[in-house]
């Protein structure tokens, strides 16, 4: 599972996937701004602290973060 997540694997978009997207999201799936929605959750279910450095790192470009992770692994 971690391998597929790391490779950003995306399965085929079937009719079932499209129906689930229509049911789960209150706006069209293609119009969701994922950068803004990343930190949204109910206060009841939010059991993490919003530290500035965590929000900053999460907002960075994923390719940049992959490069940092690679550099860190090579320095070990």
mmJSON file of the N, C-alpha and C atoms, coordinates in Angstrom:
{"data_MODEL":{"atom_site":{
"group_PDB":["ATOM","ATOM","ATOM","ATOM","ATOM","ATOM","ATOM","ATOM","ATOM","ATOM","ATOM","ATOM","ATOM","ATOM","ATOM","ATOM","ATOM","ATOM","ATOM","ATOM","ATOM","ATOM","ATOM","ATOM","ATOM","ATOM","ATOM","ATOM","ATOM","ATOM","ATOM","ATOM","ATOM","ATOM","ATOM","ATOM","ATOM","ATOM","ATOM","ATOM","ATOM","ATOM","ATOM","ATOM","ATOM","ATOM","ATOM","ATOM","ATOM","ATOM","ATOM","ATOM","ATOM","ATOM","ATOM","ATOM","ATOM","ATOM","ATOM","ATOM","ATOM","ATOM","ATOM","ATOM","ATOM","ATOM","ATOM","ATOM","ATOM","ATOM","ATOM","ATOM","ATOM","ATOM","ATOM","ATOM","ATOM","ATOM","ATOM","ATOM","ATOM","ATOM","ATOM","ATOM","ATOM","ATOM","ATOM","ATOM","ATOM","ATOM","ATOM","ATOM","ATOM","ATOM","ATOM","ATOM","ATOM","ATOM","ATOM","ATOM","ATOM","ATOM","ATOM","ATOM","ATOM","ATOM","ATOM","ATOM","ATOM","ATOM","ATOM","ATOM","ATOM","ATOM","ATOM","ATOM","ATOM","ATOM","ATOM","ATOM","ATOM","ATOM","ATOM","ATOM","ATOM","ATOM","ATOM","ATOM","ATOM","ATOM","ATOM","ATOM","ATOM","ATOM","ATOM","ATOM","ATOM","ATOM","ATOM","ATOM","ATOM","ATOM","ATOM","ATOM","ATOM","ATOM","ATOM","ATOM","ATOM","ATOM","ATOM","ATOM","ATOM","ATOM","ATOM","ATOM","ATOM","ATOM","ATOM","ATOM","ATOM","ATOM","ATOM","ATOM","ATOM","ATOM","ATOM","ATOM","ATOM","ATOM","ATOM","ATOM","ATOM","ATOM","ATOM","ATOM","ATOM","ATOM","ATOM","ATOM","ATOM","ATOM","ATOM","ATOM","ATOM","ATOM","ATOM","ATOM","ATOM","ATOM","ATOM","ATOM","ATOM","ATOM","ATOM","ATOM","ATOM","ATOM","ATOM","ATOM","ATOM","ATOM","ATOM","ATOM","ATOM","ATOM","ATOM","ATOM","ATOM","ATOM","ATOM","ATOM","ATOM","ATOM","ATOM","ATOM","ATOM","ATOM","ATOM","ATOM","ATOM","ATOM","ATOM","ATOM","ATOM","ATOM","ATOM","ATOM"],
"id":[1,2,3,4,5,6,7,8,9,10,11,12,13,14,15,16,17,18,19,20,21,22,23,24,25,26,27,28,29,30,31,32,33,34,35,36,37,38,39,40,41,42,43,44,45,46,47,48,49,50,51,52,53,54,55,56,57,58,59,60,61,62,63,64,65,66,67,68,69,70,71,72,73,74,75,76,77,78,79,80,81,82,83,84,85,86,87,88,89,90,91,92,93,94,95,96,97,98,99,100,101,102,103,104,105,106,107,108,109,110,111,112,113,114,115,116,117,118,119,120,121,122,123,124,125,126,127,128,129,130,131,132,133,134,135,136,137,138,139,140,141,142,143,144,145,146,147,148,149,150,151,152,153,154,155,156,157,158,159,160,161,162,163,164,165,166,167,168,169,170,171,172,173,174,175,176,177,178,179,180,181,182,183,184,185,186,187,188,189,190,191,192,193,194,195,196,197,198,199,200,201,202,203,204,205,206,207,208,209,210,211,212,213,214,215,216,217,218,219,220,221,222,223,224,225,226,227,228],
"type_symbol":["N","C","C","N","C","C","N","C","C","N","C","C","N","C","C","N","C","C","N","C","C","N","C","C","N","C","C","N","C","C","N","C","C","N","C","C","N","C","C","N","C","C","N","C","C","N","C","C","N","C","C","N","C","C","N","C","C","N","C","C","N","C","C","N","C","C","N","C","C","N","C","C","N","C","C","N","C","C","N","C","C","N","C","C","N","C","C","N","C","C","N","C","C","N","C","C","N","C","C","N","C","C","N","C","C","N","C","C","N","C","C","N","C","C","N","C","C","N","C","C","N","C","C","N","C","C","N","C","C","N","C","C","N","C","C","N","C","C","N","C","C","N","C","C","N","C","C","N","C","C","N","C","C","N","C","C","N","C","C","N","C","C","N","C","C","N","C","C","N","C","C","N","C","C","N","C","C","N","C","C","N","C","C","N","C","C","N","C","C","N","C","C","N","C","C","N","C","C","N","C","C","N","C","C","N","C","C","N","C","C","N","C","C","N","C","C","N","C","C","N","C","C","N","C","C","N","C","C"],
"label_atom_id":["N","CA","C","N","CA","C","N","CA","C","N","CA","C","N","CA","C","N","CA","C","N","CA","C","N","CA","C","N","CA","C","N","CA","C","N","CA","C","N","CA","C","N","CA","C","N","CA","C","N","CA","C","N","CA","C","N","CA","C","N","CA","C","N","CA","C","N","CA","C","N","CA","C","N","CA","C","N","CA","C","N","CA","C","N","CA","C","N","CA","C","N","CA","C","N","CA","C","N","CA","C","N","CA","C","N","CA","C","N","CA","C","N","CA","C","N","CA","C","N","CA","C","N","CA","C","N","CA","C","N","CA","C","N","CA","C","N","CA","C","N","CA","C","N","CA","C","N","CA","C","N","CA","C","N","CA","C","N","CA","C","N","CA","C","N","CA","C","N","CA","C","N","CA","C","N","CA","C","N","CA","C","N","CA","C","N","CA","C","N","CA","C","N","CA","C","N","CA","C","N","CA","C","N","CA","C","N","CA","C","N","CA","C","N","CA","C","N","CA","C","N","CA","C","N","CA","C","N","CA","C","N","CA","C","N","CA","C","N","CA","C","N","CA","C","N","CA","C","N","CA","C","N","CA","C","N","CA","C","N","CA","C","N","CA","C"],
"label_alt_id":[null,null,null,null,null,null,null,null,null,null,null,null,null,null,null,null,null,null,null,null,null,null,null,null,null,null,null,null,null,null,null,null,null,null,null,null,null,null,null,null,null,null,null,null,null,null,null,null,null,null,null,null,null,null,null,null,null,null,null,null,null,null,null,null,null,null,null,null,null,null,null,null,null,null,null,null,null,null,null,null,null,null,null,null,null,null,null,null,null,null,null,null,null,null,null,null,null,null,null,null,null,null,null,null,null,null,null,null,null,null,null,null,null,null,null,null,null,null,null,null,null,null,null,null,null,null,null,null,null,null,null,null,null,null,null,null,null,null,null,null,null,null,null,null,null,null,null,null,null,null,null,null,null,null,null,null,null,null,null,null,null,null,null,null,null,null,null,null,null,null,null,null,null,null,null,null,null,null,null,null,null,null,null,null,null,null,null,null,null,null,null,null,null,null,null,null,null,null,null,null,null,null,null,null,null,null,null,null,null,null,null,null,null,null,null,null,null,null,null,null,null,null,null,null,null,null,null,null],
"label_comp_id":["UNK","UNK","UNK","UNK","UNK","UNK","UNK","UNK","UNK","UNK","UNK","UNK","UNK","UNK","UNK","UNK","UNK","UNK","UNK","UNK","UNK","UNK","UNK","UNK","UNK","UNK","UNK","UNK","UNK","UNK","UNK","UNK","UNK","UNK","UNK","UNK","UNK","UNK","UNK","UNK","UNK","UNK","UNK","UNK","UNK","UNK","UNK","UNK","UNK","UNK","UNK","UNK","UNK","UNK","UNK","UNK","UNK","UNK","UNK","UNK","UNK","UNK","UNK","UNK","UNK","UNK","UNK","UNK","UNK","UNK","UNK","UNK","UNK","UNK","UNK","UNK","UNK","UNK","UNK","UNK","UNK","UNK","UNK","UNK","UNK","UNK","UNK","UNK","UNK","UNK","UNK","UNK","UNK","UNK","UNK","UNK","UNK","UNK","UNK","UNK","UNK","UNK","UNK","UNK","UNK","UNK","UNK","UNK","UNK","UNK","UNK","UNK","UNK","UNK","UNK","UNK","UNK","UNK","UNK","UNK","UNK","UNK","UNK","UNK","UNK","UNK","UNK","UNK","UNK","UNK","UNK","UNK","UNK","UNK","UNK","UNK","UNK","UNK","UNK","UNK","UNK","UNK","UNK","UNK","UNK","UNK","UNK","UNK","UNK","UNK","UNK","UNK","UNK","UNK","UNK","UNK","UNK","UNK","UNK","UNK","UNK","UNK","UNK","UNK","UNK","UNK","UNK","UNK","UNK","UNK","UNK","UNK","UNK","UNK","UNK","UNK","UNK","UNK","UNK","UNK","UNK","UNK","UNK","UNK","UNK","UNK","UNK","UNK","UNK","UNK","UNK","UNK","UNK","UNK","UNK","UNK","UNK","UNK","UNK","UNK","UNK","UNK","UNK","UNK","UNK","UNK","UNK","UNK","UNK","UNK","UNK","UNK","UNK","UNK","UNK","UNK","UNK","UNK","UNK","UNK","UNK","UNK","UNK","UNK","UNK","UNK","UNK","UNK"],
"label_asym_id":["A","A","A","A","A","A","A","A","A","A","A","A","A","A","A","A","A","A","A","A","A","A","A","A","A","A","A","A","A","A","A","A","A","A","A","A","A","A","A","A","A","A","A","A","A","A","A","A","A","A","A","A","A","A","A","A","A","A","A","A","A","A","A","A","A","A","A","A","A","A","A","A","A","A","A","A","A","A","A","A","A","A","A","A","A","A","A","A","A","A","A","A","A","A","A","A","A","A","A","A","A","A","A","A","A","A","A","A","A","A","A","A","A","A","A","A","A","A","A","A","A","A","A","A","A","A","A","A","A","A","A","A","A","A","A","A","A","A","A","A","A","A","A","A","A","A","A","A","A","A","A","A","A","A","A","A","A","A","A","A","A","A","A","A","A","A","A","A","A","A","A","A","A","A","A","A","A","A","A","A","A","A","A","A","A","A","A","A","A","A","A","A","A","A","A","A","A","A","A","A","A","A","A","A","A","A","A","A","A","A","A","A","A","A","A","A","A","A","A","A","A","A","A","A","A","A","A","A"],
"label_entity_id":["1","1","1","1","1","1","1","1","1","1","1","1","1","1","1","1","1","1","1","1","1","1","1","1","1","1","1","1","1","1","1","1","1","1","1","1","1","1","1","1","1","1","1","1","1","1","1","1","1","1","1","1","1","1","1","1","1","1","1","1","1","1","1","1","1","1","1","1","1","1","1","1","1","1","1","1","1","1","1","1","1","1","1","1","1","1","1","1","1","1","1","1","1","1","1","1","1","1","1","1","1","1","1","1","1","1","1","1","1","1","1","1","1","1","1","1","1","1","1","1","1","1","1","1","1","1","1","1","1","1","1","1","1","1","1","1","1","1","1","1","1","1","1","1","1","1","1","1","1","1","1","1","1","1","1","1","1","1","1","1","1","1","1","1","1","1","1","1","1","1","1","1","1","1","1","1","1","1","1","1","1","1","1","1","1","1","1","1","1","1","1","1","1","1","1","1","1","1","1","1","1","1","1","1","1","1","1","1","1","1","1","1","1","1","1","1","1","1","1","1","1","1","1","1","1","1","1","1"],
"label_seq_id":[1,1,1,2,2,2,3,3,3,4,4,4,5,5,5,6,6,6,7,7,7,8,8,8,9,9,9,10,10,10,11,11,11,12,12,12,13,13,13,14,14,14,15,15,15,16,16,16,17,17,17,18,18,18,19,19,19,20,20,20,21,21,21,22,22,22,23,23,23,24,24,24,25,25,25,26,26,26,27,27,27,28,28,28,29,29,29,30,30,30,31,31,31,32,32,32,33,33,33,34,34,34,35,35,35,36,36,36,37,37,37,38,38,38,39,39,39,40,40,40,41,41,41,42,42,42,43,43,43,44,44,44,45,45,45,46,46,46,47,47,47,48,48,48,49,49,49,50,50,50,51,51,51,52,52,52,53,53,53,54,54,54,55,55,55,56,56,56,57,57,57,58,58,58,59,59,59,60,60,60,61,61,61,62,62,62,63,63,63,64,64,64,65,65,65,66,66,66,67,67,67,68,68,68,69,69,69,70,70,70,71,71,71,72,72,72,73,73,73,74,74,74,75,75,75,76,76,76],
"pdbx_PDB_ins_code":[null,null,null,null,null,null,null,null,null,null,null,null,null,null,null,null,null,null,null,null,null,null,null,null,null,null,null,null,null,null,null,null,null,null,null,null,null,null,null,null,null,null,null,null,null,null,null,null,null,null,null,null,null,null,null,null,null,null,null,null,null,null,null,null,null,null,null,null,null,null,null,null,null,null,null,null,null,null,null,null,null,null,null,null,null,null,null,null,null,null,null,null,null,null,null,null,null,null,null,null,null,null,null,null,null,null,null,null,null,null,null,null,null,null,null,null,null,null,null,null,null,null,null,null,null,null,null,null,null,null,null,null,null,null,null,null,null,null,null,null,null,null,null,null,null,null,null,null,null,null,null,null,null,null,null,null,null,null,null,null,null,null,null,null,null,null,null,null,null,null,null,null,null,null,null,null,null,null,null,null,null,null,null,null,null,null,null,null,null,null,null,null,null,null,null,null,null,null,null,null,null,null,null,null,null,null,null,null,null,null,null,null,null,null,null,null,null,null,null,null,null,null,null,null,null,null,null,null],
"Cartn_x":[0.821,0.0,0.872,1.927,2.811,3.507,3.847,4.498,3.576,2.308,1.348,1.141,1.077,0.925,2.154,3.326,4.555,4.677,4.154,4.197,3.028,2.168,0.991,0.116,-0.077,-0.873,-2.321,-2.896,-4.299,-4.954,-6.014,-6.735,-7.639,-8.263,-9.17,-10.396,-10.862,-12.052,-13.269,-14.014,-15.184,-16.454,-17.569,-18.856,-19.113,-18.702,-18.881,-18.092,-16.865,-16.037,-16.713,-17.224,-17.89,-19.148,-19.912,-21.106,-20.734,-19.67,-19.228,-18.771,-18.064,-17.626,-18.818,-19.854,-21.055,-21.733,-21.735,-22.428,-21.642,-20.326,-19.52,-19.161,-18.992,-18.543,-19.708,-19.723,-20.821,-20.551,-19.452,-19.144,-18.498,-18.434,-17.827,-16.388,-16.045,-14.747,-13.586,-13.753,-12.686,-12.441,-13.404,-13.272,-12.788,-12.533,-12.076,-10.649,-10.395,-9.051,-8.402,-7.617,-7.079,-6.065,-5.383,-4.438,-5.169,-6.353,-7.124,-7.833,-8.257,-9.036,-8.161,-6.862,-5.957,-6.079,-6.314,-6.331,-7.74,-8.75,-10.126,-10.596,-11.126,-11.773,-12.632,-13.508,-14.351,-13.514,-13.871,-13.136,-13.224,-14.316,-14.485,-13.464,-13.168,-12.24,-10.8,-10.582,-9.229,-8.476,-7.617,-6.853,-5.371,-5.052,-3.66,-3.506,-2.34,-2.049,-1.575,-1.936,-1.545,-0.273,0.856,2.12,2.473,3.039,3.359,4.276,5.303,6.261,5.624,4.643,3.969,3.102,2.371,1.553,2.445,3.581,4.506,5.056,5.494,6.059,4.995,3.753,2.676,2.318,2.59,2.229,3.32,4.469,5.546,5.231,5.955,5.795,6.23,5.416,5.782,7.092,7.396,8.655,9.849,9.695,10.753,10.977,9.873,9.983,10.603,10.279,10.896,12.401,12.814,14.245,14.927,14.264,14.83,14.952,13.937,13.975,15.089,15.269,16.339,17.697,17.866,19.134,19.414,18.381,18.554,18.963,18.378,18.73,20.162,20.59,21.937,23.003,22.634,23.624,23.814,22.959,23.085,24.21],
"Cartn_y":[-1.184,0.0,1.256,1.268,2.43,2.633,1.552,1.655,2.356,1.946,2.558,4.032,4.366,5.765,6.571,6.003,6.702,6.94,6.019,6.152,6.964,7.468,8.254,7.469,6.18,5.306,5.765,5.806,6.166,5.071,4.503,3.464,4.057,3.198,3.69,4.36,5.41,6.131,5.419,4.736,3.976,4.751,4.22,4.851,4.907,3.875,3.86,4.988,5.2,6.291,7.635,7.835,9.101,9.306,8.233,8.344,8.665,8.048,8.343,9.788,10.289,11.694,12.633,12.319,13.159,13.143,11.982,11.847,12.465,12.349,12.754,14.234,14.849,16.248,17.169,18.341,19.282,20.248,20.091,20.838,19.855,20.19,19.245,18.895,17.621,17.121,17.862,18.19,18.858,20.285,20.881,22.263,22.391,21.277,21.326,21.853,22.873,23.411,22.61,21.613,20.683,21.347,22.402,23.097,23.78,24.334,24.968,23.935,22.833,21.823,20.899,20.963,20.04,20.123,21.316,21.5,21.614,21.362,21.47,20.146,20.204,19.048,19.55,18.69,19.07,19.238,20.194,20.401,19.176,18.435,17.238,16.168,16.04,15.0,15.485,16.765,17.321,17.112,16.112,15.833,16.104,16.975,17.332,18.84,19.248,20.662,21.192,22.412,23.026,23.846,23.164,23.858,24.511,25.703,26.454,25.657,25.013,24.322,23.131,22.479,21.359,21.865,22.949,23.53,24.003,24.605,25.097,23.94,22.885,21.742,21.079,20.968,20.362,21.194,22.493,23.35,23.408,22.781,22.795,21.878,22.081,21.285,19.844,18.85,17.45,17.028,17.551,17.184,17.713,18.895,19.451,18.569,18.116,17.255,15.908,15.361,14.111,14.287,15.439,15.719,15.814,16.443,16.525,15.143,14.313,12.967,12.156,12.298,11.588,12.042,13.358,13.895,13.411,13.352,12.887,11.419,10.597,9.173,8.995,9.828,9.677,10.106,10.964,11.435,10.453,9.431,8.445,7.476],
"Cartn_z":[0.0,0.0,0.0,0.801,0.857,-0.481,-1.155,-2.466,-3.455,-3.49,-4.41,-4.085,-2.792,-2.4,-2.826,-2.613,-2.979,-4.464,-5.255,-6.715,-7.265,-6.365,-6.749,-7.732,-7.439,-8.29,-8.309,-9.502,-9.669,-10.498,-9.962,-10.678,-11.737,-12.514,-13.555,-12.943,-13.598,-13.145,-13.747,-12.907,-13.36,-13.051,-13.501,-13.207,-11.704,-10.986,-9.536,-8.869,-9.295,-8.752,-9.001,-10.203,-10.528,-9.686,-9.456,-8.617,-7.175,-6.668,-5.3,-5.164,-6.163,-6.124,-6.096,-6.884,-6.885,-5.529,-4.875,-3.599,-2.437,-2.466,-1.319,-1.296,-2.446,-2.494,-2.793,-2.14,-2.345,-3.497,-4.178,-5.395,-6.359,-7.646,-8.59,-8.181,-8.281,-7.833,-8.509,-9.786,-10.543,-10.062,-9.362,-8.913,-7.468,-6.789,-5.397,-5.368,-4.566,-4.374,-3.241,-3.598,-2.608,-1.689,-2.138,-1.261,-0.104,-0.372,0.691,1.554,0.948,1.671,2.518,2.357,3.054,4.568,5.112,6.565,7.136,6.319,6.793,7.391,8.572,9.187,10.344,10.824,11.952,13.209,14.05,15.29,16.196,16.105,16.925,16.557,15.27,14.823,14.718,14.915,14.801,16.108,16.132,17.354,17.141,16.167,15.941,16.102,16.484,16.61,15.274,14.954,13.696,13.91,13.979,14.104,12.774,12.85,11.641,10.721,11.282,10.419,9.705,10.311,9.659,8.507,8.734,7.668,6.53,6.866,5.842,5.01,5.652,4.925,4.059,4.573,3.784,2.569,2.6,1.48,0.406,0.659,-0.323,-1.502,-2.566,-3.777,-3.508,-3.857,-3.588,-4.252,-5.45,-6.104,-5.307,-4.721,-3.886,-2.662,-2.043,-0.873,-1.225,-2.406,-2.841,-2.993,-3.505,-3.644,-2.293,-1.316,0.03,0.667,0.492,1.056,0.418,-0.889,-1.571,-1.066,-0.916,-0.429,0.996,1.826,3.2,3.214,2.351,2.298,1.805,0.878,0.323,1.334,2.292,3.262,4.406,4.503,5.59,5.356],
"occupancy":[1.0,1.0,1.0,1.0,1.0,1.0,1.0,1.0,1.0,1.0,1.0,1.0,1.0,1.0,1.0,1.0,1.0,1.0,1.0,1.0,1.0,1.0,1.0,1.0,1.0,1.0,1.0,1.0,1.0,1.0,1.0,1.0,1.0,1.0,1.0,1.0,1.0,1.0,1.0,1.0,1.0,1.0,1.0,1.0,1.0,1.0,1.0,1.0,1.0,1.0,1.0,1.0,1.0,1.0,1.0,1.0,1.0,1.0,1.0,1.0,1.0,1.0,1.0,1.0,1.0,1.0,1.0,1.0,1.0,1.0,1.0,1.0,1.0,1.0,1.0,1.0,1.0,1.0,1.0,1.0,1.0,1.0,1.0,1.0,1.0,1.0,1.0,1.0,1.0,1.0,1.0,1.0,1.0,1.0,1.0,1.0,1.0,1.0,1.0,1.0,1.0,1.0,1.0,1.0,1.0,1.0,1.0,1.0,1.0,1.0,1.0,1.0,1.0,1.0,1.0,1.0,1.0,1.0,1.0,1.0,1.0,1.0,1.0,1.0,1.0,1.0,1.0,1.0,1.0,1.0,1.0,1.0,1.0,1.0,1.0,1.0,1.0,1.0,1.0,1.0,1.0,1.0,1.0,1.0,1.0,1.0,1.0,1.0,1.0,1.0,1.0,1.0,1.0,1.0,1.0,1.0,1.0,1.0,1.0,1.0,1.0,1.0,1.0,1.0,1.0,1.0,1.0,1.0,1.0,1.0,1.0,1.0,1.0,1.0,1.0,1.0,1.0,1.0,1.0,1.0,1.0,1.0,1.0,1.0,1.0,1.0,1.0,1.0,1.0,1.0,1.0,1.0,1.0,1.0,1.0,1.0,1.0,1.0,1.0,1.0,1.0,1.0,1.0,1.0,1.0,1.0,1.0,1.0,1.0,1.0,1.0,1.0,1.0,1.0,1.0,1.0,1.0,1.0,1.0,1.0,1.0,1.0,1.0,1.0,1.0,1.0,1.0,1.0],
"B_iso_or_equiv":[0.0,0.0,0.0,0.0,0.0,0.0,0.0,0.0,0.0,0.0,0.0,0.0,0.0,0.0,0.0,0.0,0.0,0.0,0.0,0.0,0.0,0.0,0.0,0.0,0.0,0.0,0.0,0.0,0.0,0.0,0.0,0.0,0.0,0.0,0.0,0.0,0.0,0.0,0.0,0.0,0.0,0.0,0.0,0.0,0.0,0.0,0.0,0.0,0.0,0.0,0.0,0.0,0.0,0.0,0.0,0.0,0.0,0.0,0.0,0.0,0.0,0.0,0.0,0.0,0.0,0.0,0.0,0.0,0.0,0.0,0.0,0.0,0.0,0.0,0.0,0.0,0.0,0.0,0.0,0.0,0.0,0.0,0.0,0.0,0.0,0.0,0.0,0.0,0.0,0.0,0.0,0.0,0.0,0.0,0.0,0.0,0.0,0.0,0.0,0.0,0.0,0.0,0.0,0.0,0.0,0.0,0.0,0.0,0.0,0.0,0.0,0.0,0.0,0.0,0.0,0.0,0.0,0.0,0.0,0.0,0.0,0.0,0.0,0.0,0.0,0.0,0.0,0.0,0.0,0.0,0.0,0.0,0.0,0.0,0.0,0.0,0.0,0.0,0.0,0.0,0.0,0.0,0.0,0.0,0.0,0.0,0.0,0.0,0.0,0.0,0.0,0.0,0.0,0.0,0.0,0.0,0.0,0.0,0.0,0.0,0.0,0.0,0.0,0.0,0.0,0.0,0.0,0.0,0.0,0.0,0.0,0.0,0.0,0.0,0.0,0.0,0.0,0.0,0.0,0.0,0.0,0.0,0.0,0.0,0.0,0.0,0.0,0.0,0.0,0.0,0.0,0.0,0.0,0.0,0.0,0.0,0.0,0.0,0.0,0.0,0.0,0.0,0.0,0.0,0.0,0.0,0.0,0.0,0.0,0.0,0.0,0.0,0.0,0.0,0.0,0.0,0.0,0.0,0.0,0.0,0.0,0.0,0.0,0.0,0.0,0.0,0.0,0.0],
"pdbx_formal_charge":[null,null,null,null,null,null,null,null,null,null,null,null,null,null,null,null,null,null,null,null,null,null,null,null,null,null,null,null,null,null,null,null,null,null,null,null,null,null,null,null,null,null,null,null,null,null,null,null,null,null,null,null,null,null,null,null,null,null,null,null,null,null,null,null,null,null,null,null,null,null,null,null,null,null,null,null,null,null,null,null,null,null,null,null,null,null,null,null,null,null,null,null,null,null,null,null,null,null,null,null,null,null,null,null,null,null,null,null,null,null,null,null,null,null,null,null,null,null,null,null,null,null,null,null,null,null,null,null,null,null,null,null,null,null,null,null,null,null,null,null,null,null,null,null,null,null,null,null,null,null,null,null,null,null,null,null,null,null,null,null,null,null,null,null,null,null,null,null,null,null,null,null,null,null,null,null,null,null,null,null,null,null,null,null,null,null,null,null,null,null,null,null,null,null,null,null,null,null,null,null,null,null,null,null,null,null,null,null,null,null,null,null,null,null,null,null,null,null,null,null,null,null,null,null,null,null,null,null],
"auth_seq_id":[1,1,1,2,2,2,3,3,3,4,4,4,5,5,5,6,6,6,7,7,7,8,8,8,9,9,9,10,10,10,11,11,11,12,12,12,13,13,13,14,14,14,15,15,15,16,16,16,17,17,17,18,18,18,19,19,19,20,20,20,21,21,21,22,22,22,23,23,23,24,24,24,25,25,25,26,26,26,27,27,27,28,28,28,29,29,29,30,30,30,31,31,31,32,32,32,33,33,33,34,34,34,35,35,35,36,36,36,37,37,37,38,38,38,39,39,39,40,40,40,41,41,41,42,42,42,43,43,43,44,44,44,45,45,45,46,46,46,47,47,47,48,48,48,49,49,49,50,50,50,51,51,51,52,52,52,53,53,53,54,54,54,55,55,55,56,56,56,57,57,57,58,58,58,59,59,59,60,60,60,61,61,61,62,62,62,63,63,63,64,64,64,65,65,65,66,66,66,67,67,67,68,68,68,69,69,69,70,70,70,71,71,71,72,72,72,73,73,73,74,74,74,75,75,75,76,76,76],
"auth_comp_id":["UNK","UNK","UNK","UNK","UNK","UNK","UNK","UNK","UNK","UNK","UNK","UNK","UNK","UNK","UNK","UNK","UNK","UNK","UNK","UNK","UNK","UNK","UNK","UNK","UNK","UNK","UNK","UNK","UNK","UNK","UNK","UNK","UNK","UNK","UNK","UNK","UNK","UNK","UNK","UNK","UNK","UNK","UNK","UNK","UNK","UNK","UNK","UNK","UNK","UNK","UNK","UNK","UNK","UNK","UNK","UNK","UNK","UNK","UNK","UNK","UNK","UNK","UNK","UNK","UNK","UNK","UNK","UNK","UNK","UNK","UNK","UNK","UNK","UNK","UNK","UNK","UNK","UNK","UNK","UNK","UNK","UNK","UNK","UNK","UNK","UNK","UNK","UNK","UNK","UNK","UNK","UNK","UNK","UNK","UNK","UNK","UNK","UNK","UNK","UNK","UNK","UNK","UNK","UNK","UNK","UNK","UNK","UNK","UNK","UNK","UNK","UNK","UNK","UNK","UNK","UNK","UNK","UNK","UNK","UNK","UNK","UNK","UNK","UNK","UNK","UNK","UNK","UNK","UNK","UNK","UNK","UNK","UNK","UNK","UNK","UNK","UNK","UNK","UNK","UNK","UNK","UNK","UNK","UNK","UNK","UNK","UNK","UNK","UNK","UNK","UNK","UNK","UNK","UNK","UNK","UNK","UNK","UNK","UNK","UNK","UNK","UNK","UNK","UNK","UNK","UNK","UNK","UNK","UNK","UNK","UNK","UNK","UNK","UNK","UNK","UNK","UNK","UNK","UNK","UNK","UNK","UNK","UNK","UNK","UNK","UNK","UNK","UNK","UNK","UNK","UNK","UNK","UNK","UNK","UNK","UNK","UNK","UNK","UNK","UNK","UNK","UNK","UNK","UNK","UNK","UNK","UNK","UNK","UNK","UNK","UNK","UNK","UNK","UNK","UNK","UNK","UNK","UNK","UNK","UNK","UNK","UNK","UNK","UNK","UNK","UNK","UNK","UNK"],
"auth_asym_id":["A","A","A","A","A","A","A","A","A","A","A","A","A","A","A","A","A","A","A","A","A","A","A","A","A","A","A","A","A","A","A","A","A","A","A","A","A","A","A","A","A","A","A","A","A","A","A","A","A","A","A","A","A","A","A","A","A","A","A","A","A","A","A","A","A","A","A","A","A","A","A","A","A","A","A","A","A","A","A","A","A","A","A","A","A","A","A","A","A","A","A","A","A","A","A","A","A","A","A","A","A","A","A","A","A","A","A","A","A","A","A","A","A","A","A","A","A","A","A","A","A","A","A","A","A","A","A","A","A","A","A","A","A","A","A","A","A","A","A","A","A","A","A","A","A","A","A","A","A","A","A","A","A","A","A","A","A","A","A","A","A","A","A","A","A","A","A","A","A","A","A","A","A","A","A","A","A","A","A","A","A","A","A","A","A","A","A","A","A","A","A","A","A","A","A","A","A","A","A","A","A","A","A","A","A","A","A","A","A","A","A","A","A","A","A","A","A","A","A","A","A","A","A","A","A","A","A","A"],
"auth_atom_id":["N","CA","C","N","CA","C","N","CA","C","N","CA","C","N","CA","C","N","CA","C","N","CA","C","N","CA","C","N","CA","C","N","CA","C","N","CA","C","N","CA","C","N","CA","C","N","CA","C","N","CA","C","N","CA","C","N","CA","C","N","CA","C","N","CA","C","N","CA","C","N","CA","C","N","CA","C","N","CA","C","N","CA","C","N","CA","C","N","CA","C","N","CA","C","N","CA","C","N","CA","C","N","CA","C","N","CA","C","N","CA","C","N","CA","C","N","CA","C","N","CA","C","N","CA","C","N","CA","C","N","CA","C","N","CA","C","N","CA","C","N","CA","C","N","CA","C","N","CA","C","N","CA","C","N","CA","C","N","CA","C","N","CA","C","N","CA","C","N","CA","C","N","CA","C","N","CA","C","N","CA","C","N","CA","C","N","CA","C","N","CA","C","N","CA","C","N","CA","C","N","CA","C","N","CA","C","N","CA","C","N","CA","C","N","CA","C","N","CA","C","N","CA","C","N","CA","C","N","CA","C","N","CA","C","N","CA","C","N","CA","C","N","CA","C","N","CA","C","N","CA","C","N","CA","C","N","CA","C","N","CA","C","N","CA","C"],
"pdbx_PDB_model_num":[1,1,1,1,1,1,1,1,1,1,1,1,1,1,1,1,1,1,1,1,1,1,1,1,1,1,1,1,1,1,1,1,1,1,1,1,1,1,1,1,1,1,1,1,1,1,1,1,1,1,1,1,1,1,1,1,1,1,1,1,1,1,1,1,1,1,1,1,1,1,1,1,1,1,1,1,1,1,1,1,1,1,1,1,1,1,1,1,1,1,1,1,1,1,1,1,1,1,1,1,1,1,1,1,1,1,1,1,1,1,1,1,1,1,1,1,1,1,1,1,1,1,1,1,1,1,1,1,1,1,1,1,1,1,1,1,1,1,1,1,1,1,1,1,1,1,1,1,1,1,1,1,1,1,1,1,1,1,1,1,1,1,1,1,1,1,1,1,1,1,1,1,1,1,1,1,1,1,1,1,1,1,1,1,1,1,1,1,1,1,1,1,1,1,1,1,1,1,1,1,1,1,1,1,1,1,1,1,1,1,1,1,1,1,1,1,1,1,1,1,1,1,1,1,1,1,1,1]
}}}
